[in-house]
Amino acid sequence: MKDLLVKINAEIETFKVESESLTEKGIKAAGARARKSTLEIEKLLKEFRKVSIEESKK
C-alpha cells in the first residue's frame, strides 16, 4: 500500500510540473505529457481503491 501511495504522489507531482510548463511557459509537448500522466494517475487510483477495499475487509 505504501508503495502505491508513493507512486500516486510521484505521478501527481509529474502532472503538476508538466501542466505548469504548459500553462506558464506554453510548452505544447508538456500538454501531452500531462495528459499521459492523468491516465497513469487514473490507473493508480483504481488500484488504490481495489487495495483499500481488500484491506478494509480484513
Protein Blocks (a to p, Z undefined) as FASTA:
>chain_A
ZZmmmmmmmmmmmmmmmmmmmmmnopaklmmmmmmmmmmmmmmmmmmmmmmmmmmmZZ
